[in-house]
Amino acid sequence: MAIATVVAMVVAGCGITMDERLSYLRTAGRRGADAHEQLRVRDVRIDVARCEQVYDSSGAGDDIPADSPDGSSSDIWREHVKGNFVKACVSGVFPPDR
């Protein structure tokens, strides 16, 4: 479902390409997996709430590329990025580059 939404946003004429979106989602995933490792090493409980807290407090999404023609990032795109970070943070893995 997430990919379908991303595709729909690109087709609608947003300012970021599909390759740029996928690349940034991989970056968010790597950051999430790194956060997982840092939490694990500190023996901190790793769950969705903790990973969301890490995302919000660490500035992990501060460099999200704009997806709107006006140079802003839509709420949907920001949620996709955060979701990818959190999933990777909880699991400790991220999708490989293709």
Gaussian input, Z-matrix of N, CA and C with variables (Angstrom, degrees):
# hf/3-21g

backbone

0 1
 N
 C     1     B1
 C     2     B2     1     A1
 N     3     B3     2     A2     1     D1
 C     4     B4     3     A3     2     D2
 C     5     B5     4     A4     3     D3
 N     6     B6     5     A5     4     D4
 C     7     B7     6     A6     5     D5
 C     8     B8     7     A7     6     D6
 N     9     B9     8     A8     7     D7
 C    10    B10     9     A9     8     D8
 C    11    B11    10    A10     9     D9
 N    12    B12    11    A11    10    D10
 C    13    B13    12    A12    11    D11
 C    14    B14    13    A13    12    D12
 N    15    B15    14    A14    13    D13
 C    16    B16    15    A15    14    D14
 C    17    B17    16    A16    15    D15
 N    18    B18    17    A17    16    D16
 C    19    B19    18    A18    17    D17
 C    20    B20    19    A19    18    D18
 N    21    B21    20    A20    19    D19
 C    22    B22    21    A21    20    D20
 C    23    B23    22    A22    21    D21
 N    24    B24    23    A23    22    D22
 C    25    B25    24    A24    23    D23
 C    26    B26    25    A25    24    D24
 N    27    B27    26    A26    25    D25
 C    28    B28    27    A27    26    D26
 C    29    B29    28    A28    27    D27
 N    30    B30    29    A29    28    D28
 C    31    B31    30    A30    29    D29
 C    32    B32    31    A31    30    D30
 N    33    B33    32    A32    31    D31
 C    34    B34    33    A33    32    D32
 C    35    B35    34    A34    33    D33
 N    36    B36    35    A35    34    D34
 C    37    B37    36    A36    35    D35
 C    38    B38    37    A37    36    D36
 N    39    B39    38    A38    37    D37
 C    40    B40    39    A39    38    D38
 C    41    B41    40    A40    39    D39
 N    42    B42    41    A41    40    D40
 C    43    B43    42    A42    41    D41
 C    44    B44    43    A43    42    D42
 N    45    B45    44    A44    43    D43
 C    46    B46    45    A45    44    D44
 C    47    B47    46    A46    45    D45
 N    48    B48    47    A47    46    D46
 C    49    B49    48    A48    47    D47
 C    50    B50    49    A49    48    D48
 N    51    B51    50    A50    49    D49
 C    52    B52    51    A51    50    D50
 C    53    B53    52    A52    51    D51
 N    54    B54    53    A53    52    D52
 C    55    B55    54    A54    53    D53
 C    56    B56    55    A55    54    D54
 N    57    B57    56    A56    55    D55
 C    58    B58    57    A57    56    D56
 C    59    B59    58    A58    57    D57
 N    60    B60    59    A59    58    D58
 C    61    B61    60    A60    59    D59
 C    62    B62    61    A61    60    D60
 N    63    B63    62    A62    61    D61
 C    64    B64    63    A63    62    D62
 C    65    B65    64    A64    63    D63
 N    66    B66    65    A65    64    D64
 C    67    B67    66    A66    65    D65
 C    68    B68    67    A67    66    D66
 N    69    B69    68    A68    67    D67
 C    70    B70    69    A69    68    D68
 C    71    B71    70    A70    69    D69
 N    72    B72    71    A71    70    D70
 C    73    B73    72    A72    71    D71
 C    74    B74    73    A73    72    D72
 N    75    B75    74    A74    73    D73
 C    76    B76    75    A75    74    D74
 C    77    B77    76    A76    75    D75
 N    78    B78    77    A77    76    D76
 C    79    B79    78    A78    77    D77
 C    80    B80    79    A79    78    D78
 N    81    B81    80    A80    79    D79
 C    82    B82    81    A81    80    D80
 C    83    B83    82    A82    81    D81
 N    84    B84    83    A83    82    D82
 C    85    B85    84    A84    83    D83
 C    86    B86    85    A85    84    D84
 N    87    B87    86    A86    85    D85
 C    88    B88    87    A87    86    D86
 C    89    B89    88    A88    87    D87
 N    90    B90    89    A89    88    D88
 C    91    B91    90    A90    89    D89
 C    92    B92    91    A91    90    D90
 N    93    B93    92    A92    91    D91
 C    94    B94    93    A93    92    D92
 C    95    B95    94    A94    93    D93
 N    96    B96    95    A95    94    D94
 C    97    B97    96    A96    95    D95
 C    98    B98    97    A97    96    D96
 N    99    B99    98    A98    97    D97
 C   100   B100    99    A99    98    D98
 C   101   B101   100   A100    99    D99
 N   102   B102   101   A101   100   D100
 C   103   B103   102   A102   101   D101
 C   104   B104   103   A103   102   D102
 N   105   B105   104   A104   103   D103
 C   106   B106   105   A105   104   D104
 C   107   B107   106   A106   105   D105
 N   108   B108   107   A107   106   D106
 C   109   B109   108   A108   107   D107
 C   110   B110   109   A109   108   D108
 N   111   B111   110   A110   109   D109
 C   112   B112   111   A111   110   D110
 C   113   B113   112   A112   111   D111
 N   114   B114   113   A113   112   D112
 C   115   B115   114   A114   113   D113
 C   116   B116   115   A115   114   D114
 N   117   B117   116   A116   115   D115
 C   118   B118   117   A117   116   D116
 C   119   B119   118   A118   117   D117
 N   120   B120   119   A119   118   D118
 C   121   B121   120   A120   119   D119
 C   122   B122   121   A121   120   D120
 N   123   B123   122   A122   121   D121
 C   124   B124   123   A123   122   D122
 C   125   B125   124   A124   123   D123
 N   126   B126   125   A125   124   D124
 C   127   B127   126   A126   125   D125
 C   128   B128   127   A127   126   D126
 N   129   B129   128   A128   127   D127
 C   130   B130   129   A129   128   D128
 C   131   B131   130   A130   129   D129
 N   132   B132   131   A131   130   D130
 C   133   B133   132   A132   131   D131
 C   134   B134   133   A133   132   D132
 N   135   B135   134   A134   133   D133
 C   136   B136   135   A135   134   D134
 C   137   B137   136   A136   135   D135
 N   138   B138   137   A137   136   D136
 C   139   B139   138   A138   137   D137
 C   140   B140   139   A139   138   D138
 N   141   B141   140   A140   139   D139
 C   142   B142   141   A141   140   D140
 C   143   B143   142   A142   141   D141
 N   144   B144   143   A143   142   D142
 C   145   B145   144   A144   143   D143
 C   146   B146   145   A145   144   D144
 N   147   B147   146   A146   145   D145
 C   148   B148   147   A147   146   D146
 C   149   B149   148   A148   147   D147
 N   150   B150   149   A149   148   D148
 C   151   B151   150   A150   149   D149
 C   152   B152   151   A151   150   D150
 N   153   B153   152   A152   151   D151
 C   154   B154   153   A153   152   D152
 C   155   B155   154   A154   153   D153
 N   156   B156   155   A155   154   D154
 C   157   B157   156   A156   155   D155
 C   158   B158   157   A157   156   D156
 N   159   B159   158   A158   157   D157
 C   160   B160   159   A159   158   D158
 C   161   B161   160   A160   159   D159
 N   162   B162   161   A161   160   D160
 C   163   B163   162   A162   161   D161
 C   164   B164   163   A163   162   D162
 N   165   B165   164   A164   163   D163
 C   166   B166   165   A165   164   D164
 C   167   B167   166   A166   165   D165
 N   168   B168   167   A167   166   D166
 C   169   B169   168   A168   167   D167
 C   170   B170   169   A169   168   D168
 N   171   B171   170   A170   169   D169
 C   172   B172   171   A171   170   D170
 C   173   B173   172   A172   171   D171
 N   174   B174   173   A173   172   D172
 C   175   B175   174   A174   173   D173
 C   176   B176   175   A175   174   D174
 N   177   B177   176   A176   175   D175
 C   178   B178   177   A177   176   D176
 C   179   B179   178   A178   177   D177
 N   180   B180   179   A179   178   D178
 C   181   B181   180   A180   179   D179
 C   182   B182   181   A181   180   D180
 N   183   B183   182   A182   181   D181
 C   184   B184   183   A183   182   D182
 C   185   B185   184   A184   183   D183
 N   186   B186   185   A185   184   D184
 C   187   B187   186   A186   185   D185
 C   188   B188   187   A187   186   D186
 N   189   B189   188   A188   187   D187
 C   190   B190   189   A189   188   D188
 C   191   B191   190   A190   189   D189
 N   192   B192   191   A191   190   D190
 C   193   B193   192   A192   191   D191
 C   194   B194   193   A193   192   D192
 N   195   B195   194   A194   193   D193
 C   196   B196   195   A195   194   D194
 C   197   B197   196   A196   195   D195
 N   198   B198   197   A197   196   D196
 C   199   B199   198   A198   197   D197
 C   200   B200   199   A199   198   D198
 N   201   B201   200   A200   199   D199
 C   202   B202   201   A201   200   D200
 C   203   B203   202   A202   201   D201
 N   204   B204   203   A203   202   D202
 C   205   B205   204   A204   203   D203
 C   206   B206   205   A205   204   D204
 N   207   B207   206   A206   205   D205
 C   208   B208   207   A207   206   D206
 C   209   B209   208   A208   207   D207
 N   210   B210   209   A209   208   D208
 C   211   B211   210   A210   209   D209
 C   212   B212   211   A211   210   D210
 N   213   B213   212   A212   211   D211
 C   214   B214   213   A213   212   D212
 C   215   B215   214   A214   213   D213
 N   216   B216   215   A215   214   D214
 C   217   B217   216   A216   215   D215
 C   218   B218   217   A217   216   D216
 N   219   B219   218   A218   217   D217
 C   220   B220   219   A219   218   D218
 C   221   B221   220   A220   219   D219
 N   222   B222   221   A221   220   D220
 C   223   B223   222   A222   221   D221
 C   224   B224   223   A223   222   D222
 N   225   B225   224   A224   223   D223
 C   226   B226   225   A225   224   D224
 C   227   B227   226   A226   225   D225
 N   228   B228   227   A227   226   D226
 C   229   B229   228   A228   227   D227
 C   230   B230   229   A229   228   D228
 N   231   B231   230   A230   229   D229
 C   232   B232   231   A231   230   D230
 C   233   B233   232   A232   231   D231
 N   234   B234   233   A233   232   D232
 C   235   B235   234   A234   233   D233
 C   236   B236   235   A235   234   D234
 N   237   B237   236   A236   235   D235
 C   238   B238   237   A237   236   D236
 C   239   B239   238   A238   237   D237
 N   240   B240   239   A239   238   D238
 C   241   B241   240   A240   239   D239
 C   242   B242   241   A241   240   D240
 N   243   B243   242   A242   241   D241
 C   244   B244   243   A243   242   D242
 C   245   B245   244   A244   243   D243
 N   246   B246   245   A245   244   D244
 C   247   B247   246   A246   245   D245
 C   248   B248   247   A247   246   D246
 N   249   B249   248   A248   247   D247
 C   250   B250   249   A249   248   D248
 C   251   B251   250   A250   249   D249
 N   252   B252   251   A251   250   D250
 C   253   B253   252   A252   251   D251
 C   254   B254   253   A253   252   D252
 N   255   B255   254   A254   253   D253
 C   256   B256   255   A255   254   D254
 C   257   B257   256   A256   255   D255
 N   258   B258   257   A257   256   D256
 C   259   B259   258   A258   257   D257
 C   260   B260   259   A259   258   D258
 N   261   B261   260   A260   259   D259
 C   262   B262   261   A261   260   D260
 C   263   B263   262   A262   261   D261
 N   264   B264   263   A263   262   D262
 C   265   B265   264   A264   263   D263
 C   266   B266   265   A265   264   D264
 N   267   B267   266   A266   265   D265
 C   268   B268   267   A267   266   D266
 C   269   B269   268   A268   267   D267
 N   270   B270   269   A269   268   D268
 C   271   B271   270   A270   269   D269
 C   272   B272   271   A271   270   D270
 N   273   B273   272   A272   271   D271
 C   274   B274   273   A273   272   D272
 C   275   B275   274   A274   273   D273
 N   276   B276   275   A275   274   D274
 C   277   B277   276   A276   275   D275
 C   278   B278   277   A277   276   D276
 N   279   B279   278   A278   277   D277
 C   280   B280   279   A279   278   D278
 C   281   B281   280   A280   279   D279
 N   282   B282   281   A281   280   D280
 C   283   B283   282   A282   281   D281
 C   284   B284   283   A283   282   D282
 N   285   B285   284   A284   283   D283
 C   286   B286   285   A285   284   D284
 C   287   B287   286   A286   285   D285
 N   288   B288   287   A287   286   D286
 C   289   B289   288   A288   287   D287
 C   290   B290   289   A289   288   D288
 N   291   B291   290   A290   289   D289
 C   292   B292   291   A291   290   D290
 C   293   B293   292   A292   291   D291

   B1=1.4383
   B2=1.5208
   B3=1.3198
   B4=1.4575
   B5=1.5256
   B6=1.3150
   B7=1.4614
   B8=1.5175
   B9=1.3260
   B10=1.4600
   B11=1.5166
   B12=1.3132
   B13=1.4655
   B14=1.5190
   B15=1.3224
   B16=1.4578
   B17=1.5217
   B18=1.3245
   B19=1.4658
   B20=1.5280
   B21=1.3050
   B22=1.4605
   B23=1.5210
   B24=1.3367
   B25=1.4572
   B26=1.5317
   B27=1.3298
   B28=1.4611
   B29=1.5214
   B30=1.3200
   B31=1.4567
   B32=1.5227
   B33=1.3160
   B34=1.4577
   B35=1.5301
   B36=1.3297
   B37=1.4499
   B38=1.5114
   B39=1.3058
   B40=1.4539
   B41=1.5208
   B42=1.3129
   B43=1.4478
   B44=1.5084
   B45=1.3104
   B46=1.4583
   B47=1.5300
   B48=1.3299
   B49=1.4669
   B50=1.5259
   B51=1.3092
   B52=1.4578
   B53=1.5300
   B54=1.3125
   B55=1.4662
   B56=1.5249
   B57=1.3241
   B58=1.4649
   B59=1.5324
   B60=1.3228
   B61=1.4732
   B62=1.5257
   B63=1.3260
   B64=1.4600
   B65=1.5203
   B66=1.3110
   B67=1.4589
   B68=1.5232
   B69=1.3211
   B70=1.4634
   B71=1.5297
   B72=1.3151
   B73=1.4596
   B74=1.5287
   B75=1.3433
   B76=1.4678
   B77=1.5296
   B78=1.3330
   B79=1.4670
   B80=1.5232
   B81=1.3261
   B82=1.4669
   B83=1.5218
   B84=1.3201
   B85=1.4540
   B86=1.5206
   B87=1.3247
   B88=1.4715
   B89=1.5229
   B90=1.3289
   B91=1.4691
   B92=1.5337
   B93=1.3077
   B94=1.4580
   B95=1.5183
   B96=1.3292
   B97=1.4646
   B98=1.5284
   B99=1.3250
   B100=1.4724
   B101=1.5287
   B102=1.3250
   B103=1.4661
   B104=1.5260
   B105=1.3347
   B106=1.4675
   B107=1.5266
   B108=1.3144
   B109=1.4641
   B110=1.5305
   B111=1.3189
   B112=1.4650
   B113=1.5275
   B114=1.3174
   B115=1.4643
   B116=1.5307
   B117=1.3257
   B118=1.4609
   B119=1.5221
   B120=1.3164
   B121=1.4654
   B122=1.5365
   B123=1.3133
   B124=1.4729
   B125=1.5243
   B126=1.3234
   B127=1.4621
   B128=1.5308
   B129=1.3347
   B130=1.4592
   B131=1.5226
   B132=1.3059
   B133=1.4642
   B134=1.5337
   B135=1.3113
   B136=1.4648
   B137=1.5190
   B138=1.3298
   B139=1.4623
   B140=1.5234
   B141=1.3121
   B142=1.4692
   B143=1.5241
   B144=1.3230
   B145=1.4667
   B146=1.5258
   B147=1.3319
   B148=1.4719
   B149=1.5221
   B150=1.3315
   B151=1.4628
   B152=1.5275
   B153=1.3161
   B154=1.4719
   B155=1.5216
   B156=1.3165
   B157=1.4655
   B158=1.5316
   B159=1.3177
   B160=1.4684
   B161=1.5282
   B162=1.3213
   B163=1.4644
   B164=1.5324
   B165=1.3192
   B166=1.4681
   B167=1.5258
   B168=1.3198
   B169=1.4655
   B170=1.5227
   B171=1.3220
   B172=1.4668
   B173=1.5216
   B174=1.3103
   B175=1.4595
   B176=1.5124
   B177=1.3298
   B178=1.4592
   B179=1.5224
   B180=1.3165
   B181=1.4464
   B182=1.5191
   B183=1.3129
   B184=1.4719
   B185=1.5203
   B186=1.3111
   B187=1.4690
   B188=1.5268
   B189=1.3237
   B190=1.4679
   B191=1.5271
   B192=1.3425
   B193=1.4580
   B194=1.5309
   B195=1.3048
   B196=1.4629
   B197=1.5116
   B198=1.3252
   B199=1.4582
   B200=1.5196
   B201=1.2974
   B202=1.4666
   B203=1.5191
   B204=1.3084
   B205=1.4697
   B206=1.5279
   B207=1.3398
   B208=1.4621
   B209=1.5270
   B210=1.3335
   B211=1.4552
   B212=1.5233
   B213=1.3149
   B214=1.4620
   B215=1.5299
   B216=1.3040
   B217=1.4703
   B218=1.5196
   B219=1.3100
   B220=1.4638
   B221=1.5264
   B222=1.3100
   B223=1.4638
   B224=1.5284
   B225=1.3248
   B226=1.4714
   B227=1.5307
   B228=1.3103
   B229=1.4577
   B230=1.5244
   B231=1.3308
   B232=1.4581
   B233=1.5392
   B234=1.3166
   B235=1.4663
   B236=1.5306
   B237=1.3313
   B238=1.4728
   B239=1.5233
   B240=1.3193
   B241=1.4621
   B242=1.5243
   B243=1.3287
   B244=1.4619
   B245=1.5279
   B246=1.3191
   B247=1.4615
   B248=1.5109
   B249=1.3273
   B250=1.4573
   B251=1.5280
   B252=1.3300
   B253=1.4644
   B254=1.5298
   B255=1.3197
   B256=1.4685
   B257=1.5320
   B258=1.3227
   B259=1.4654
   B260=1.5274
   B261=1.3298
   B262=1.4570
   B263=1.5264
   B264=1.3083
   B265=1.4602
   B266=1.5252
   B267=1.3005
   B268=1.4673
   B269=1.5347
   B270=1.3327
   B271=1.4648
   B272=1.5276
   B273=1.3172
   B274=1.4542
   B275=1.5126
   B276=1.3208
   B277=1.4641
   B278=1.5282
   B279=1.3167
   B280=1.4618
   B281=1.5148
   B282=1.3381
   B283=1.4708
   B284=1.5165
   B285=1.3151
   B286=1.4617
   B287=1.5255
   B288=1.3316
   B289=1.4595
   B290=1.5215
   B291=1.3119
   B292=1.4739
   B293=1.4907
   A1=111.38
   A2=118.52
   A3=121.74
   A4=110.54
   A5=117.50
   A6=120.57
   A7=110.28
   A8=118.15
   A9=120.93
   A10=111.11
   A11=116.91
   A12=119.98
   A13=110.35
   A14=116.66
   A15=120.56
   A16=109.84
   A17=117.35
   A18=121.33
   A19=110.06
   A20=117.49
   A21=120.95
   A22=111.15
   A23=116.67
   A24=119.65
   A25=110.69
   A26=117.32
   A27=120.37
   A28=110.02
   A29=116.87
   A30=121.42
   A31=110.70
   A32=117.06
   A33=121.59
   A34=112.36
   A35=117.70
   A36=120.25
   A37=114.65
   A38=118.35
   A39=121.41
   A40=109.97
   A41=116.75
   A42=121.95
   A43=117.74
   A44=120.59
   A45=121.86
   A46=108.59
   A47=115.82
   A48=119.03
   A49=110.98
   A50=115.66
   A51=120.65
   A52=110.27
   A53=117.93
   A54=120.51
   A55=111.31
   A56=117.26
   A57=120.73
   A58=111.01
   A59=116.39
   A60=120.11
   A61=110.79
   A62=115.78
   A63=119.55
   A64=111.47
   A65=116.80
   A66=120.82
   A67=110.44
   A68=116.78
   A69=119.24
   A70=111.21
   A71=117.95
   A72=120.07
   A73=110.67
   A74=117.28
   A75=120.47
   A76=110.26
   A77=116.96
   A78=120.84
   A79=110.36
   A80=116.34
   A81=120.40
   A82=110.29
   A83=117.50
   A84=121.48
   A85=112.43
   A86=116.19
   A87=119.55
   A88=110.31
   A89=116.32
   A90=120.01
   A91=110.88
   A92=116.37
   A93=120.30
   A94=111.85
   A95=116.62
   A96=120.48
   A97=110.56
   A98=116.70
   A99=120.29
   A100=110.56
   A101=116.51
   A102=120.69
   A103=110.11
   A104=116.43
   A105=121.04
   A106=110.03
   A107=115.81
   A108=120.21
   A109=111.00
   A110=117.32
   A111=120.56
   A112=111.20
   A113=117.16
   A114=120.67
   A115=110.40
   A116=116.40
   A117=120.97
   A118=110.92
   A119=117.05
   A120=121.72
   A121=110.09
   A122=116.60
   A123=120.77
   A124=111.46
   A125=116.90
   A126=123.50
   A127=111.86
   A128=114.82
   A129=122.32
   A130=108.43
   A131=116.46
   A132=120.48
   A133=109.26
   A134=116.03
   A135=121.28
   A136=108.34
   A137=115.52
   A138=121.42
   A139=108.35
   A140=116.33
   A141=121.18
   A142=110.97
   A143=117.35
   A144=120.45
   A145=111.13
   A146=117.36
   A147=120.74
   A148=110.14
   A149=117.65
   A150=120.78
   A151=111.56
   A152=117.34
   A153=119.74
   A154=110.14
   A155=116.58
   A156=120.81
   A157=110.58
   A158=116.32
   A159=120.32
   A160=109.88
   A161=116.71
   A162=120.59
   A163=110.24
   A164=116.00
   A165=120.57
   A166=112.72
   A167=117.33
   A168=120.05
   A169=113.96
   A170=117.21
   A171=119.43
   A172=114.29
   A173=117.53
   A174=119.64
   A175=112.29
   A176=117.03
   A177=121.52
   A178=112.88
   A179=118.18
   A180=120.80
   A181=114.28
   A182=116.04
   A183=119.07
   A184=113.94
   A185=117.45
   A186=120.20
   A187=112.63
   A188=116.94
   A189=120.71
   A190=109.46
   A191=117.11
   A192=118.77
   A193=111.04
   A194=115.78
   A195=121.77
   A196=110.31
   A197=116.15
   A198=120.09
   A199=111.97
   A200=116.52
   A201=121.01
   A202=109.88
   A203=116.66
   A204=119.87
   A205=113.55
   A206=117.37
   A207=119.77
   A208=112.98
   A209=116.98
   A210=121.10
   A211=114.86
   A212=117.67
   A213=120.70
   A214=110.33
   A215=114.85
   A216=121.41
   A217=108.20
   A218=116.42
   A219=120.68
   A220=110.82
   A221=115.77
   A222=121.20
   A223=111.02
   A224=116.97
   A225=120.82
   A226=110.27
   A227=116.95
   A228=121.52
   A229=110.36
   A230=117.94
   A231=121.56
   A232=110.51
   A233=117.08
   A234=120.73
   A235=111.77
   A236=117.03
   A237=120.02
   A238=110.25
   A239=115.81
   A240=120.07
   A241=110.42
   A242=116.56
   A243=120.55
   A244=110.51
   A245=116.48
   A246=120.18
   A247=112.25
   A248=117.17
   A249=120.73
   A250=110.72
   A251=116.17
   A252=120.67
   A253=110.20
   A254=115.94
   A255=120.85
   A256=111.17
   A257=117.96
   A258=120.41
   A259=110.85
   A260=116.49
   A261=120.23
   A262=111.20
   A263=117.05
   A264=121.25
   A265=110.48
   A266=117.11
   A267=120.93
   A268=110.50
   A269=117.10
   A270=120.79
   A271=113.67
   A272=117.01
   A273=120.63
   A274=114.40
   A275=117.63
   A276=121.76
   A277=109.83
   A278=115.67
   A279=121.18
   A280=108.52
   A281=116.54
   A282=118.92
   A283=111.45
   A284=117.73
   A285=120.65
   A286=112.27
   A287=115.51
   A288=120.04
   A289=108.29
   A290=115.45
   A291=119.09
   A292=110.19
   D1=-39.51
   D2=-178.82
   D3=-61.93
   D4=-42.27
   D5=-179.89
   D6=-65.57
   D7=-38.80
   D8=178.38
   D9=-61.50
   D10=-39.14
   D11=178.46
   D12=-66.98
   D13=-42.38
   D14=178.72
   D15=-61.68
   D16=-44.25
   D17=178.76
   D18=-61.05
   D19=-44.72
   D20=179.78
   D21=-60.99
   D22=-37.38
   D23=-179.71
   D24=-69.42
   D25=-37.88
   D26=178.62
   D27=-67.07
   D28=-44.10
   D29=179.86
   D30=-61.57
   D31=-32.08
   D32=-179.06
   D33=-72.32
   D34=-3.74
   D35=175.17
   D36=93.68
   D37=27.16
   D38=178.71
   D39=-70.05
   D40=166.52
   D41=-171.34
   D42=-82.77
   D43=6.78
   D44=-177.73
   D45=-127.58
   D46=140.73
   D47=-178.46
   D48=-79.33
   D49=165.11
   D50=177.65
   D51=-62.85
   D52=-41.64
   D53=178.56
   D54=-61.24
   D55=-40.97
   D56=178.29
   D57=-65.31
   D58=-39.24
   D59=177.86
   D60=-63.42
   D61=-49.63
   D62=-178.91
   D63=-62.55
   D64=-39.36
   D65=177.69
   D66=-62.00
   D67=-44.13
   D68=-179.17
   D69=-69.89
   D70=-35.29
   D71=176.30
   D72=-63.68
   D73=-37.55
   D74=175.07
   D75=-64.66
   D76=-40.29
   D77=177.14
   D78=-60.35
   D79=-45.78
   D80=178.41
   D81=-61.66
   D82=-39.45
   D83=177.90
   D84=-63.94
   D85=-43.33
   D86=177.12
   D87=-61.26
   D88=-42.51
   D89=178.58
   D90=-62.56
   D91=-40.14
   D92=178.16
   D93=-64.70
   D94=-43.13
   D95=178.44
   D96=-64.66
   D97=-38.05
   D98=175.85
   D99=-63.29
   D100=-41.64
   D101=177.98
   D102=-61.86
   D103=-41.10
   D104=176.92
   D105=-55.74
   D106=-48.19
   D107=-178.25
   D108=-62.67
   D109=-41.98
   D110=179.12
   D111=-63.81
   D112=-40.59
   D113=177.72
   D114=-67.14
   D115=-42.19
   D116=-178.87
   D117=-62.31
   D118=-44.16
   D119=-179.25
   D120=-62.63
   D121=-34.94
   D122=179.13
   D123=-84.42
   D124=2.25
   D125=179.61
   D126=57.82
   D127=42.68
   D128=178.53
   D129=-97.74
   D130=140.10
   D131=177.35
   D132=-59.86
   D133=132.18
   D134=-178.04
   D135=-110.12
   D136=115.41
   D137=176.69
   D138=-148.50
   D139=177.17
   D140=-176.62
   D141=-57.78
   D142=-46.94
   D143=-177.87
   D144=-60.32
   D145=-43.16
   D146=179.98
   D147=-65.40
   D148=-43.05
   D149=-179.22
   D150=-66.98
   D151=-36.80
   D152=175.07
   D153=-64.41
   D154=-39.83
   D155=178.12
   D156=-62.79
   D157=-43.38
   D158=178.25
   D159=-61.58
   D160=-45.42
   D161=-179.96
   D162=-59.18
   D163=-49.03
   D164=-176.47
   D165=-66.09
   D166=-36.24
   D167=-174.61
   D168=-90.73
   D169=-17.03
   D170=-174.08
   D171=-93.65
   D172=-10.81
   D173=-176.10
   D174=75.38
   D175=20.62
   D176=-176.72
   D177=-59.14
   D178=-25.40
   D179=-178.92
   D180=-107.89
   D181=15.26
   D182=-177.08
   D183=-67.78
   D184=-19.17
   D185=-177.33
   D186=-108.68
   D187=24.57
   D188=178.96
   D189=-59.30
   D190=127.28
   D191=177.85
   D192=-67.90
   D193=143.80
   D194=179.12
   D195=-63.85
   D196=140.36
   D197=178.22
   D198=-116.77
   D199=0.54
   D200=179.92
   D201=-109.91
   D202=147.81
   D203=-179.96
   D204=-57.81
   D205=-23.86
   D206=-179.93
   D207=-84.01
   D208=4.20
   D209=176.85
   D210=88.29
   D211=9.79
   D212=179.04
   D213=-103.41
   D214=170.47
   D215=176.36
   D216=-108.57
   D217=125.82
   D218=-178.88
   D219=-70.70
   D220=156.37
   D221=177.43
   D222=-59.69
   D223=-39.01
   D224=-179.69
   D225=-62.27
   D226=-46.82
   D227=-179.87
   D228=-63.92
   D229=-43.91
   D230=178.87
   D231=-60.92
   D232=-39.14
   D233=178.75
   D234=-67.77
   D235=-36.56
   D236=176.43
   D237=-62.61
   D238=-44.71
   D239=-179.75
   D240=-62.91
   D241=-49.50
   D242=179.91
   D243=-60.43
   D244=-43.09
   D245=179.05
   D246=-60.21
   D247=-39.99
   D248=179.23
   D249=-66.43
   D250=-41.57
   D251=176.84
   D252=-60.42
   D253=-49.02
   D254=-176.00
   D255=-64.01
   D256=-43.79
   D257=178.67
   D258=-59.19
   D259=-44.36
   D260=179.71
   D261=-69.31
   D262=-35.49
   D263=178.12
   D264=-64.50
   D265=-44.61
   D266=-179.37
   D267=-66.96
   D268=-43.64
   D269=-174.23
   D270=-87.12
   D271=-27.56
   D272=-176.55
   D273=86.12
   D274=4.80
   D275=179.80
   D276=-127.39
   D277=159.52
   D278=176.48
   D279=-139.67
   D280=158.19
   D281=-179.58
   D282=-65.67
   D283=138.47
   D284=179.35
   D285=-71.33
   D286=157.36
   D287=172.88
   D288=-66.29
   D289=146.76
   D290=179.57
   D291=-119.58

